[in-house]
Amino acid sequence: MQDVVLAMLAKEPAHGYVLRSRMRDALGPLGEAMNAGQIYVTLARLAKAGLVTSERADGLPDRPDRRVYALTPAGQQRVAAWLAEVSWPRPDLAEFHLKLVAAAAARLADPVALVDAQRREVLRRLRDAQRAALDRSMVPVAGLLLEGVVLRLQADLKWLEACERMWTERDRAGRKAEA
């Protein structure tokens, strides 16, 4: 969650409410279950870690003053490191999805390139798991686990292909609109 919030701040400084709204929009129906206070707790932790700063901004007559959060140089470095990370599998694909959304929104990285890097990592792990599954001396119970790993990685590859299609089509549509 911290890395996602940092990446969403990379586009521009924002209030916690705006960050929560962006995350809910990016997650669609999955975002409805998000605890509103989670963003503010995360922002407080990021500030304590020196990754964000905040300034008080005047509120509207019917609303209290709000804090506007911005990345520090250390926060910018952490976002860059997070975008370059290619660990897989993740227990929650929503984080990778949010990485793509944040990277595209702030123009930090090409979402298709991020998908491609993840695909290479998944393919590497899939090859390793398939090789291990071919080991005839393996205990059947361990073979069952490897079969599950292979199936999971194959499903992840299909999802990454769907991500690539969507981001490629979105990029094409954006270029047509600019022309």
ABEGO torsion letter per residue (X at the ends): XAAAAAAAAAABBBBAAAAAAAAAAAAEAAAAABBAAAAAAAAAAAAAAGABBBBBBBBBAABBBBBBBBBBAAAAAAAAAAAABABOBBABAAAAAAAAAAAAAAGABBAAAAAAAAAAAAAAAAAAAAAAAABAABBAAAAAAAAAAAAAAAAAAAAAAAAAAAAAAAAAAAAAAAX
